[in-house]
Structure formats: C-alpha cells, structure tokens
Amino acid sequence: MKTIYTADHNLHHAAYELIGGQMTPAFECPRRAEIVLEQVTAAGLGPVIEPTRMGIAAAAKVHDPRFIAFLEQAWPAWLAEHGDSDALPMTWPARSLRQIEPDSIDGKLGFYSFDAGCALTRGSFTAITSAVEVALTGVDLIAAGERAAFSLCRPPGHHATADQMGGYCYLNNAAIAAQVLVEAGARVAILDVDYHHGNGTQAIFYGRPDVLFTSIHGHPRQEYPYFLGYADEHGAGQGEGANLNLPLVWGSAWDAYGPALDAACEKITAFGADTVVVSLGLDTFEEDPISKFKLKSPDYLRMGERIAGLGLKTLFIFEGGYAVEALGVNTANVLTGFEGA
C-alpha cells in the first residue's frame, strides 16, 4: 500500500485552541503526522510518495467557492488587522442573529466557522491545499487500479461543511475524494471511524442517494460536535436511507465498537459500494486526551481486518487522534491488519 505524504503539513501549526474553558496548546499538531509517517515506514507497508500538485479546484465540487476564497484570503486580512498571531473567531452568527457575511476579518472568521478550535496561521492555506492534493493523489492511485492507498492528510477534514471550518478541519478531504471518485464512475461509501462524528461529511452528502455515509462515534448527547450524529439521521429527500450513524456512549470498548463496525460494513455491502473512503481517525484509543472510548492498540488490527473483509477498493484518509506517541502504532495497525487480511 502506498502512503501519500508531504512535509507541507508542517506549515500549519496553531499555537492554541479554546477547550475546557482555557486557551490550551493545540492538540492538532505537526508531530501527529510525523509519528504516523515514522510508524508506517517502520511497518514496511509500502513506498511513501509525494502528492501530485493539482491545486484545489476539485474542492469547489463540495465546498462553496466563497468559503474557499475566504480560506485563501483570511491570513493576509488578519495580518493587516491584528498582526502575526493565530487568527481565531470571537463571534458566531447564532440562531437569533442574521446570517449575513460581514466585511471585517473578525466577522468573516465567525461566519465561516462553528467553533474556536480552528485557528488559521501564516502557512495554513498552503497546508490545507496540500492536504487536498494528498487525498486526490490517493484517488488517482485507486482509479489506476490500486487496491488501497493511505492519504496521510493534515490538517484533517471530516468536520468541514460546505461553507464552515471547525474541529481542526478546513476543507473536507474525504468528501472531496468521494465526489471525484463518484464522477469517475465509482459507487462510493464513506466509513468514518473517528471518535468524533463527521458532521461536515454527513452534511455535504445528506440529501444525496449516490454516496453512503456511515459513522461510528461518541454519542452527540455527550460528545463534540454535539449537534449532529444521532441514530435517527437517515438522510433527507433523495438521500433518505444513505446515512447511518452508530453513536456509542463514553467508555465504549471493542465489545461495543466491533458490532457497530460490523453494522456499518453490512450497510456498505447492502449499498452495493465498489469503493470505500475511510475517514481514519484514531482518537478512539483508550489514552486519547480528548476522547472517551477504550479501544486498545491490538483492536486496530481487527479494525483493519474487518474493513478488508468488505473486499472493496479502499482509500484511507487520515483524520483525528491525539495520543500522539501511540498514534503511529495504532494507525499502522489498521493498515497492517488490512493488508494482512
């Protein structure tokens, strides 16, 4: 299995996020991708390649062009207004306020985000662009006949909606990849195994019958992003039945997670998918600092084996996971389990 990776991800390095009532050093940091690369290389899974430089035109297939333009222009506007510090929103257009895009950068940051954990920095847009290229290079490998590929994307993407960033995510790498695969004739299912619900991916495809979204995640009554991810969200209109949420409560271990993964895989098989895009978050690990599942490192071998059991072309796209020193081992375990099945 080829791994697609670029050192450009290091250009995005937020200093802080607002969590637990405090400004805390950002959990989503460059070391995450570096340790995954180290462990994937050590496991001998296959060559590591650079992404093809193709830009982000494909992002407009699932994202509002105004939002993409905002991401590109936000840092210069922030720098001119506030100087060289992380750009973070301070006001959001809540339900009681009008949804009108302001002219000021502070207003735009709130308009195009849904939390305060998604800072923009000097190099962020280059890293965001490169993450999309990493995902799309994985698409190219699958389209060229590879059984599987691992797109080591950073920053992650599954929380990004068509026109909002949040949850450390800016452009939705998995959704962009899925859309390009669909346009190439694939029957695509998305399997999101990140601890946090992929609200952005769900929202992008919720009204569509041609992409199945399945997700196993912390229950939204307890866990971020709180406002999507319930089991009764099945899709809307023509997309009815093409969305499956499998929320689990705090403390869930493999005895609960394994059956949920089986249910997701059964839905993918029933959908008739020939390609699966896996939003590969590893924050389900028992030692993750911001998550509350109890999966152990050997469980990720079983996860990879079960995904391989689908017998589909598989594009793994890296998402969350913040127990940094174990993150590489757990990621490599999924891929090793997949390759050995």
C-alpha positions in Angstrom: 0.0 0.0 0.0 1.4 3.4 -1.0 1.3 6.3 1.5 0.9 9.8 0.2 2.6 12.4 2.4 4.0 15.9 2.1 6.0 17.9 4.6 3.9 20.9 3.7 1.6 20.0 6.6 4.2 21.5 8.9 3.3 24.9 7.7 0.0 24.7 9.6 0.9 24.9 13.3 -1.7 26.6 15.5 -0.5 27.7 18.9 -3.7 27.5 20.9 -7.3 26.4 21.0 -10.2 27.1 23.4 -11.2 23.9 25.2 -12.4 23.3 28.8 -12.6 27.0 29.4 -8.9 27.6 28.8 -6.7 28.6 25.9 -4.7 25.3 25.6 -1.8 24.3 23.3 -3.5 22.9 20.2 -3.9 19.1 20.3 -3.8 19.0 16.5 -0.1 19.5 15.9 2.6 18.6 13.2 4.0 15.8 15.3 0.8 13.8 14.7 1.6 13.3 11.0 5.3 12.8 11.6 4.9 9.9 14.0 2.4 8.3 11.7 4.9 8.5 8.9 7.6 7.0 11.1 5.5 4.0 12.1 4.0 3.4 8.6 7.6 3.4 7.3 8.8 1.1 10.1 6.0 -1.3 9.4 7.2 -1.7 5.8 3.7 -1.1 4.3 5.0 0.2 1.0 6.5 3.3 -0.6 5.9 6.8 0.6 5.2 9.2 -2.3 4.7 12.9 -2.7 1.3 14.2 -3.9 0.7 15.3 -7.4 0.4 19.1 -7.4 -3.0 19.8 -8.8 -4.3 22.6 -6.6 -7.8 22.6 -5.0 -10.1 23.2 -7.9 -11.8 19.9 -7.0 -12.7 21.4 -3.6 -15.4 23.5 -5.3 -17.3 20.3 -6.1 -18.4 20.0 -2.5 -17.5 23.5 -1.0 -18.9 26.9 -1.5 -16.5 28.9 -3.7 -16.9 31.9 -1.3 -15.7 29.7 1.6 -12.7 28.6 -0.4 -11.9 32.2 -1.3 -12.2 33.1 2.4 -9.7 30.5 3.4 -7.2 31.7 0.8 -7.6 35.4 1.7 -8.1 35.2 5.5 -4.4 35.3 6.6 -3.4 38.4 4.7 -6.6 40.2 6.0 -5.9 39.0 9.6 -2.2 40.1 9.4 -3.2 43.5 8.2 -5.8 43.9 11.0 -4.2 42.2 14.0 -0.6 41.3 13.2 1.3 38.0 13.3 -0.8 35.9 15.7 -3.2 33.0 15.2 -6.5 34.0 13.6 -9.4 32.8 15.7 -13.1 33.8 15.7 -14.7 35.6 18.6 -18.3 35.9 17.4 -20.6 33.5 15.6 -24.0 34.1 13.9 -26.1 32.1 16.4 -29.7 31.2 15.8 -31.0 34.5 16.9 -28.8 36.5 14.6 -28.9 37.2 10.8 -26.7 35.0 8.6 -25.0 37.8 6.6 -21.3 37.7 5.7 -19.5 40.7 7.3 -16.7 42.6 5.6 -14.3 42.6 8.6 -12.0 39.6 9.0 -13.2 39.1 12.6 -16.7 38.8 11.4 -15.8 36.5 8.5 -13.9 34.2 10.8 -17.1 33.7 12.8 -19.3 33.4 9.7 -17.2 30.7 8.2 -16.6 28.6 11.4 -18.5 26.8 14.1 -16.0 26.6 16.9 -12.9 28.2 18.4 -10.5 25.3 17.7 -9.8 26.1 14.1 -7.0 28.7 14.0 -5.6 30.0 10.8 -1.8 30.8 10.6 0.6 32.1 8.1 1.1 28.7 6.4 -2.3 27.3 6.9 -3.7 27.7 3.4 -0.6 26.0 1.8 -1.1 23.1 4.2 -4.8 22.9 3.5 -4.2 22.9 -0.2 -1.5 20.2 0.1 -3.9 18.0 2.3 -6.4 18.1 -0.6 -3.7 17.1 -3.0 -2.7 14.2 -0.8 -6.3 13.0 -0.8 -6.7 13.4 -4.5 -3.4 11.6 -5.3 -4.9 8.7 -3.3 -7.9 8.9 -5.6 -5.7 8.7 -8.6 -4.0 5.6 -7.3 -7.3 3.9 -6.7 -8.6 4.9 -10.1 -5.4 3.5 -11.7 -6.1 0.1 -10.2 -4.5 0.1 -6.7 -6.4 -2.0 -4.2 -5.8 0.5 -1.4 -3.9 3.7 -0.6 -3.3 5.8 2.5 -3.6 9.6 2.2 -1.7 11.0 5.2 -3.7 14.3 5.2 -3.0 17.1 7.7 -4.9 19.2 8.6 -7.9 16.7 8.8 -11.2 17.4 7.1 -14.3 15.5 8.2 -15.8 18.3 10.3 -15.6 20.8 7.5 -19.0 21.5 5.9 -19.7 23.0 2.5 -19.1 26.5 4.0 -17.7 26.2 7.5 -14.5 25.2 9.2 -14.3 23.6 12.6 -12.9 20.7 14.7 -9.4 21.4 13.3 -10.8 20.9 9.8 -10.9 23.4 6.9 -11.6 21.6 3.6 -13.2 18.1 3.7 -10.5 15.9 2.2 -12.7 12.7 2.4 -15.8 14.4 0.8 -13.7 15.9 -2.0 -12.1 12.5 -2.7 -15.5 10.8 -2.6 -17.0 13.3 -5.0 -14.1 12.9 -7.5 -14.5 9.1 -7.3 -18.2 9.3 -8.0 -17.6 11.5 -11.0 -15.2 8.8 -12.2 -18.0 6.2 -12.1 -17.4 4.6 -8.7 -20.1 3.5 -6.3 -18.8 5.1 -3.1 -19.4 4.6 0.6 -17.7 6.6 3.4 -16.8 4.9 6.6 -15.9 7.3 9.4 -14.2 5.6 12.3 -13.1 8.8 14.1 -14.2 9.2 17.7 -16.0 12.5 16.7 -18.9 12.4 14.3 -18.0 13.6 10.8 -20.7 16.3 10.8 -19.3 18.0 7.7 -19.2 14.9 5.6 -22.7 14.0 6.6 -24.0 17.5 5.8 -22.4 17.5 2.4 -24.0 14.3 1.3 -27.2 14.2 3.4 -29.6 14.8 0.6 -27.9 12.6 -2.0 -28.5 8.9 -2.8 -25.2 8.3 -4.6 -22.8 8.4 -1.6 -23.4 6.4 1.5 -22.1 7.9 4.8 -21.6 5.7 7.8 -20.1 6.8 11.1 -19.2 5.2 14.5 -18.7 7.9 17.1 -19.2 9.3 20.6 -22.9 10.0 21.3 -23.8 13.6 20.5 -25.7 13.9 23.8 -22.3 13.6 25.4 -19.7 14.5 22.8 -18.5 17.0 20.3 -19.7 18.2 17.8 -23.0 17.7 19.8 -25.5 18.9 17.2 -25.3 16.1 14.6 -24.7 12.3 14.8 -27.9 10.9 16.2 -29.1 7.5 15.1 -32.3 8.8 13.7 -30.5 10.9 11.0 -31.0 8.7 7.9 -30.7 11.2 5.1 -33.2 13.6 3.5 -35.2 13.6 0.3 -33.4 11.5 -2.3 -30.7 10.8 0.3 -33.1 9.0 2.6 -31.5 5.8 3.7 -28.0 6.8 2.6 -26.8 7.9 6.1 -26.1 5.6 9.0 -25.0 6.9 12.4 -23.9 4.5 15.1 -23.3 6.6 18.2 -21.8 4.9 21.3 -21.6 6.2 24.9 -18.5 7.1 26.8 -16.4 4.2 27.9 -17.2 2.0 24.9 -14.6 -0.6 24.2 -14.2 -3.2 21.4 -17.1 -5.3 22.7 -19.4 -2.4 21.6 -17.3 -1.0 18.8 -16.8 -4.2 17.0 -20.6 -4.9 16.5 -21.0 -1.3 15.4 -18.3 -1.7 12.8 -20.0 -4.9 11.6 -23.3 -3.0 11.2 -21.6 -0.2 9.2 -19.9 -2.8 7.0 -23.1 -4.6 6.4 -24.8 -1.3 5.4 -21.9 -0.7 2.9 -22.3 -4.1 1.4 -26.1 -3.7 1.1 -25.5 -0.3 -0.6 -23.5 -2.1 -3.3 -20.4 0.0 -3.0 -17.3 -0.8 -5.0 -15.1 1.8 -3.3 -14.9 2.8 0.4 -13.3 6.0 1.6 -12.3 5.5 5.3 -12.1 8.7 7.4 -9.4 7.2 9.6 -9.4 8.8 13.0 -7.6 7.1 15.8 -8.9 9.1 18.7 -11.0 6.1 19.8 -7.8 4.9 21.6 -8.1 4.4 25.4 -5.4 7.0 26.2 -6.6 9.8 23.9 -6.6 13.0 25.8 -9.8 14.5 24.4 -11.9 11.3 23.8 -13.6 8.7 26.0 -13.6 5.4 24.1 -11.5 2.5 25.3 -10.0 0.8 22.3 -6.6 -0.8 22.7 -3.8 -0.9 20.1 -4.5 -4.6 19.1 -8.1 -3.6 18.3 -6.9 -1.5 15.4 -5.5 -4.7 13.7 -9.1 -6.1 13.9 -10.5 -2.9 12.6 -8.2 -3.1 9.5 -9.1 -6.8 9.0 -12.9 -6.0 9.1 -12.5 -3.2 6.6 -10.5 -5.5 4.3 -13.3 -8.0 4.6 -15.5 -5.7 2.6 -13.4 -6.7 -0.5 -13.6 -3.1 -1.9 -11.1 -0.6 -3.2 -10.2 1.4 -0.2 -8.9 4.9 0.3 -7.8 5.6 3.9 -7.8 9.4 4.7 -6.1 10.4 7.9 -8.3 12.4 10.4 -8.0 12.7 14.2 -6.1 11.1 17.0 -4.3 13.0 19.8 -2.5 10.4 21.9 0.5 11.3 19.8 3.1 8.8 20.9 0.6 5.8 20.3 -0.9 7.4 17.2 1.6 6.0 14.8 1.4 2.4 16.1 -2.4 2.5 16.0 -2.6 3.9 12.5 0.0 1.3 11.3 -2.0 -1.4 13.0 -5.2 -0.6 11.0 -3.2 -0.6 7.7 -1.3 -3.8 8.7 -4.5 -5.5 9.6 -6.0 -4.5 6.3 -3.0 -5.7 4.3 -2.7 -9.0 6.1 -6.4 -10.0 5.8 
